[in-house]
Amino acid sequence: MAPSPGRSLWRDARSGLLVLPALALLAVGSIEASLAWFLACRGAYVLFIGFSLRAQAATGWWTRRYGVERGFERFRSAAALLMTGDAAAIVLVCWLGRNTLTLGPSLPVRWFLGCVLVAVGILSKAWAVRTLGEGSFWWKGSFVPGEGDRFVTTGPYRWFRNPMYTLGYLHAYGLAIVLGSLPGLFAAAVAQGLMLAMNHWAERPRTEALRTAAHG
């Protein structure tokens, strides 16, 4: 069942609320406060995704409580809310920490390298989603039977076990490099590291089960 227009508007409005603290911190201009806010946002996002996927795999918590489609929609809505706040927080860190990366190549080379990384990161993630299916960006296969119930070895998965969390994070590093932001590079590394840890803890068991089923 598709969400009603009113519900979609409310979800979009709620997502905007988590951008407001980032805007307030932008006005304050404190890199320390922005890093603390980023760590809080990234921690909340990763913990929510990890515990939600574990609970769904163990007991079907979301779908048993709300039904398949509604349970997935509720999870996706909450994940989108946290993702928006997290994205705003990492952009904030990159911006407030701009011009702190004093070592390295000249400005034109840095811009070129950063833009290449942004392009590769975005395109890699889009290619991975296209290969797995549109719902894969929101872990739909963990909620809806028949969605993503196969082990994929095509597209970027031919060379990478998890392109979304490896190549798909290069755009975060790219933004930090373009802005010359040392705190931004730190935030990108933390963001990627926590997501890889979540993947190992919450997603890997399902992936390995699909691999075993595919190879007999």
PyMOL commands that set and color helices and strands:
alter all, ss='L'
color gray80, all
select helices_A, chain A and resi 5-17+20-28+31-59+61-66+68-96+107-132+134-138+140-142+155-158+167-179+182-214
alter helices_A, ss='H'
color red, helices_A
deselect
rebuild
show_as cartoon
